[in-house]
Amino acid sequence: MIAAIYCRVSTAGQAENGTSLDSQRDACLKLATEQGYTVPAEYVLLEDWTGADLERPKLERARELVRSRTVQALVCYAVDRLARDPIHVGIVAEECAKHEVELVFVLEPLDTSPEGALIRYVKGYAAQIERERIKERTLRGKRSRARMGFIVQATGKGIYGYRYVPETKKRVIYEPEAQVVRRMFEACLRGDSCYAIAIRLNEEGVAAFGGGLWHPRTVKRMLTNSSYKGTTIFGKTRRVSLGGKRRRVEERSPQEWIEIPDATPPIVTEDVFEAAQRMLSRPRRNPNLASRKYLLTGHLECTCGAPAVGTCLNHTYRYYRCRSTWPTATRPKTCNAPYINAARLEEAVWNTVREVLQEPDIVIAEIKRQQDESSFIEEEMARVRASIRRLADQERRFIRLFGLGQVTEEYVVREASQVKKARLALEDELRELQQQRERVANLDGLSEQVRAFCAQVAERLDDFDFEEKRLALQALQVKVAIGRDGAKLTGAIPQDLATIGRTWA
């Protein structure tokens, strides 16, 4: 008889209390052998993943073996190693029962009676509560150690330029990397951008801390990390789970920060660090942009969604290009849109805007037409919200029915996935309607603004300078989407004038 083994940890610290992957595996292999099962090496499934999620790569592999009846038993160390959520445990247990695969736990037998199912649920719920208590106790302990002057795990033992000494719970300088850190600060003080610093390090083959390439954001984070001037802060950020292994880092309130004195020796002086902060906070201007003006800056985007910006070729010819047509420090270009002759595009757009400004009544009629759509938008949003609530209720009913044992997991997965797909599509539609409503809301008061602006400038449109043309674009809230076949204008632009055919090279 063949068995599969599934073992899981979610933190490195579990290795210290007997629940490491190796200890779980050994205990599961011992039990499987005692019960007469053979466990092929490829069926020993070890995973570092949170138990709060059912969708885990190795667990999904184990469930495939169960559903195909490739194995006759699935062996786990404990119920909470299989899953934290009691409903998830029930789903796997029901799958095993349906396909006549024995589900075995090293620490406790699985009772398949209704009473046993209830006990599993209660134990799973208790495990969830204990998980939250453990998180709270762990954070409290870390904050206590930080106040005692020790670096704790959440402060980041791994920081470029240092090595952590467990015996003293302090950092020491690692000179080969510290030299790179000093070079980065020196380059910053010379006026080099984070992008230029990253490119230079990558060209020299200097590996980043994780062994990969340097990214401008990584350089910026290092240049603003106060640890390099000898200041160590605990509790500056928190990680927020987004599901699975996805996390988002948020900054805490400064009142929650704890400074740990004498924990990190400085690599650069405080004067150098503060000078670097001043350099980083300076507004950087492209010398080409300083001498050459681009009328559509901030109003132009590529059909790929990236903004289009002004650039100068051979220090002579002005063009617009999609930002994604150039590679960054870590990725290649992602768009092949051609360069656009700036003078010709600006002329075409301005001619349209000029025509609009000469006919304020047409503009105001267009604004009114868009505003009249607002009631329709609100009605559509109400309809979509009601549909989303109805589908969400259906999803919850499926879960309740499954919890009561009235439907199978296959039924829940099949039906609920369709409902979820429809709900997500409606949520996308709702977001589009909300954006449309915001655009219409921005038109409030625009009619009088446009009428006054048109009356003011009607006599001298032909004499507009650069700044006045920019003001006109802002007054009409003009946005230009540029593609290979032409341009599409949005804002207070009548529909019959909103499309410009390609007339530029």
N, C-alpha and C positions, 0 to 999 in steps of 0.2 A: 504494500500500500504506500502511496505517495502523499507527502504532506508539504505544505508551504509554511514558511515562518515569516511573520511580519513583526518588526520591532521599530519603535519610534522614540526619539527624544526631541525636545524643542529647545533646550538650552544646554550649553556646554557644562554648566554646573551640575547637571544630573549625573555626570560621571562620578561625582564625589559621594553620592548617597546610594550607590548600588544599582542605579537604573541606566547605566551607560549602555550603548548599543552592543558592545562586546558582552557585557554581563547578561543582558537580555537574550542575546543570541545563544550563548552557551546554555542558559537555563532552558530555553525552548528546545534546543537540539537534544538535551538530556531527556526531557519529557517525551519528545517525539520518539526517540529511540526506545525508551522504556515501554511505550505503548505499541511498538512494532511498526513504526512508520519509517520510511526512507525519505530523506530530504536532499534532493539534488542541489548542488551549489547555486544554480541559477534561480532556485526557488527560495533562497534566503534573502529576504527583502528588508533592507535597513534604510531608515529614513530620518532626516533631520527636518522636521516640519511641525507646525503648530497643530495640536489636537483639536482645535476649534473648527477646522475645515474638514469637510468630507472629501473634497476633491484634492487628492494628493497623488503624485505620480506612482509611488510604490504601492500605496493602498489600492489604487485603481488596477495595478497589475495583479495584485492578490485577488481582487474581486473578479477579474477576467478569468483567472485560473479556477475560481469557484464556479462561475457561470458556465464555463466550458466543461466542468467536471473533470478537469485534468488532474486535480488532486482530490484526495478523499478526506483531508483534514486541513484546517487552517489553525496554526498554533501562534498564540500571542502571549506576552508575559503577563499582562494584567488588562482589565477592562479599560482603564484610563489610558493605557498605551495604544489601544485600538482607536479610541475616540473619546473626547471630553463630553460631547453632546450625547445625552442618552438616546435621542432620536436617531443619531448616526449609528450608535451601537445597535439599535434595534433594526435598522436597515440592513446592516451587514449580517446580523444574526438571522434575519428572515431570509436573506439570500442563501445563506449556508443551509438552512433547513429546507428550503424549496429545492435545492439541487443536491440534497442528501450528502452534504459535506459537513463533517463534524467540526464545530468551533470549540477550540480547547484553550484554556488559560492556565498558565503555570501557577498563579497564586490563588485561583479560585475556580471552582467548577461553574459551568453555565447551566442555570436552571431554565428550561424552556417552558415551564408552566406559566399560566397567567400571573401567579404570585411572583414567580421568578422575574417575569417581565417588569412587574411593578417595582421589585427590589432593584433591578438594573436601572430603572428610571430614577429612583430616589438616590441611588449611589452616584449616578452620573450627575445629577443636580448638585449633590453635595460636593462632587469633585470640581464642578464649576465654581461654587462658592469658595472652596479652598484655594483654587487657582487665583482668584481675586485677592484672597487674604495673603497668599504667598507674595504676590506682586507688591502689595502694600507694605508687608514686612520687609521685603527686600529693599525697596526704595527707602524705607525708614532707616534700615541698617546702613545703607550706603551714605545717606546724608549724615548719620552719626559719625561714620569713619571720616568723612570729609571734614567735619568740624574738628576732628581730632588731628587734622593735618596730614591725612594719608590720601593718596590718589586712589580712587576706586574705579571699578571697571567702566562705569558709564562715562567717566571723564575721557576715556580714549587712551588706553595704554599704547596703542599704535599711533604714533605721531611722527611724521618725517623729521629726521634730524636727531631723534632721541631713541633711547632704549629704556624699557621699564625694568626696575630691579624689584622683584617680588619681596625680597627680604626687608627692604627699607620702605617699600611702597612709594618710591620716588622715581624720578626720571634722571638719567644721565645723558650727556651729550654723546652722540655717535658722530665722530668727526668727519668721516667720508661724506655723510649726508649733510652735516652742518655746513660744510664748505659750499654745497649747492644752495643751501638756504641763504647764506651770506651773499652769494652771487645774485640771487633773485632780488634781494633788497637793494643791492648796489645798482642793478639794472633798473629797478623801479625809480630810484633816486636820479638816475640819468635821464629819466623821462620815457623809458621803454614801456609799452603797453603790456598787459597781461598776455595778450595774444602773441606779441613778439617774443616774450620770454618763453612761452610754451613752445612756440615753433623752434626757437634756438635749442632748447633742451632736447626736443625730439630729434632734431637734425644731428645733435651731438651723440645721440644714443643713450642719454641719461634716462634711466628707468624711473618712472613714478613709484610711489610707495608700494602700490599693489603690483608692480611689474609691468604696467601698461604704459600708455602714452600720457603725456601731460596735456591737460585741458585748461583753457584760460580761466574757467571757473575755479579749478583746483588751485591755480596760481593765486587767484584773488583771495580764496579762503585762507591760504597760507600767509599771504602778506597782511591779512587782517586778523590773524590768530595771535592773541595777546600772549600765548604761551612762549612765543619766541623772544619776548622781552622779559620773561621770567614770571609772568602772572598766570596762575592756574585757577580756572573757574570750574566748579562742579554745578550741574543742574541748569546749565544755560539753555539747553534744548530738550525737547521730548520727542519721542517717536510715536506717531499715530498710525495704527494699523488701517490699511485699505483693503484687507482681505488677502488670503494666501500669504506670500512672502513680501508683498508690496507694503512699503512704509513711506510716510511723509514726515519730514523733520520740521517741527515748529519751535520757535524761540519762546522761552518762558519769560515771565515778567522779571525784570532785574531784581525785584524784592526777593525772588526765590533763589537767586544765585548764591553760591557759597565760595568764597575765595580760600584757596589752600596755600598758605605761605610756605616759601622755601621748598616747594615740591618739584619745581622745574627750573634748572639753571638757564640763564638767558644766553641765546646764541647771538643776538644783536642788542645793542644798547637801547635804552628807552628813547633817546634822542633820534636814533636812526629809525626806530619803529614809528614814532610820531611823525617824522618827516615823510615816511612812506605813506602814512594815512593822508597827509595833506596832498601828496602827489596823486594819490588814487581818487581823492575827492575833487580834483580840478576838472573842470569841463574840458574835454578834449575836442579839438576841432580839426577836421581834415583840411590841410592846406589848400587842396584843390577846391573844396567847398567855400573856403574863405574868399578866394579870388573869383570864383565862378558861381553864379546864382542859378538855382533850379526852381522854376515856378511851381512845379507840381510836387515838391517835397512834402510828404505827409498826406498827400491826396491820391497817391498812385500805388496800385498793387498789381501783382501778376495774377494770372488766372490760377496758378498753383496755390495761391493764398499768401505767399510771402510778399513783403513790401518791395516795391521797386525804388531804387535810390539813384541819385545822380553820380556820374563818374566821368572822368576826362581821359581820353586816349591821346597818347603822344603829347600831353600837355597842351592840346589844341582843340580837339573836338569834344563837344559835350554830348553825353548819351545818358539814357536811363537803362539800368539793368536790374534784373531780379536778384535779390540777395542770395537766393539758393543756387545761382549759377556759379558761385565761387565756393571752393571748399573751405571748411573751418580747420582749426588745429587738429581735429580728430575725425572728421568725416569728409567724404568727397562731395562734389557738387550733386544736387538732386534735381536740378531743373535745367533744361536745354533751351530756354527761351532766348531769342536773339536780342542783341543790343538794339535800342530804339533811339533814333536821332532826336535829341532833346528839342532842338529848335522847331522841327516840323511838328512834333507831337504837341508842344506847347502852343504853337500857332493854331492847330486844329481845335484844341480844347478851348483856347481863348476866343476864337471866332464863335463857337457855340455859346459860351458864356456871354459874350458881347451881344449876340442876337437876343438872348434871354433878357438881358438888362434893358434892352430897348423896348421891350414889350412887358411891362410889369403886370398887366392884367392877365397875360398868359401864365406867368409864373404863379400869381396868386390863385388862379383857377386850378393849377396843378397842385398847389399846397392844399387847397380845399378838397380836391379829389382824394388826395392821400389821407386827409383827416377824416373824410366821410367813411373811409374804410375802417376807422377805429372801432365803431360799434360792431361791425362784422367780425373784427379780430377778437373783441371781448366775447362775443357769442361763440366763436369757434374755440376759444380758450376754455370757456365754461363747459362746452361739449366734450373737449378732449380730457379735461380734468375729471369729469364724471365717468368717462370711459376708463380712465386710469384707476380710479377708485374701485370701479366694478371689477376690473381684472385683478387688482390686488386682493379684493375680497375672495375671488375665486381661488387664488393661490393659497390663501390662509385656510379656506375650506378643504382643499386637497390635503394640507398638512394635518388638519384635525381628523379627517377621515382615516388617514394613514395611521395616526397615533391611536385611533380606536380599533385598528385592525380590520376596517371595513373595505379597504382597497389595498392592492399590492404596490410595492415600490415601482414596478415597471409601469403601472398605470399612472402613478403620480409623476414619474419622470416624463412619460410620453405626453400627458395632458398638460402638466404644469409648464413644461418647456415651451409648448405652443402658446400658452397664455402669457408666459414671461416674454417671449419674443414679440407678441403683439403689444404688450405693455411698454417695452423698451422703444418700439417704433413710435408709439404715441407720445412718449416722453421726449423723443427727438423732435416730433412735430410741435409739441408744446414749447420747446426751447426756441424753435424758429419763429413761432407766433409771438413769443415774448420779445425777441429781438426786433421783429417787425413793429410791435407796439412801441418799443423804445424809440425806434426811428420816427414814428409818427408823433410821439410825445415831444421829440426834439423840435418839431415843426411849430409848436405852440408859440404864438407871438411873432413867428417868422414873417407872416403876411405884412404886418405894418412895418417891420424892419426892412423887408425887401422894397416895399413901396417908397419908404423914406430914402433908402439907399439909391434906388433908381432915379428918383427925382433929383437927388443931390448930384449924381454923376452923369445924367443924360447928356449934358452939354459938352462933356469933355472925355467921353469914352476913348476917343482916338488918341488922347494925350496921356493916358494912364501910364504911370511908371510901374516898376516891378512891385513895390510894396502895395500900391493901390490895386493891382491885379490880384495879389495874394489876399488882400482884404475882400475883394469881390468873391473869390473862391470860398472864403470862410463864410461870407454872408449868405451864400446860396447852399452852404454845406455840401460842396461838390466832392464826390469821390469818383475816381477813375479806375476801372478794371481793364487792364490791357491784355490783349491776346494776339495771336498771329494774324487774325482776320480784321482786327479793329479794336475800338475802345467802347466801353459802356459807361455812361455817366449816370450817377445817382445823386440824389439831393433834390433841390427845388428846380428840377429840370423837366420840362414837358416830355412825355413819352416819345413824341415824334422827332425830338431833337436829341434824345438820349444816346443814340448809336452813331458812332463816327466810323466810317470805313477807313481801311488802312491806306494812308496817304504818305507814309514816312518810310524811309529805308532803314 
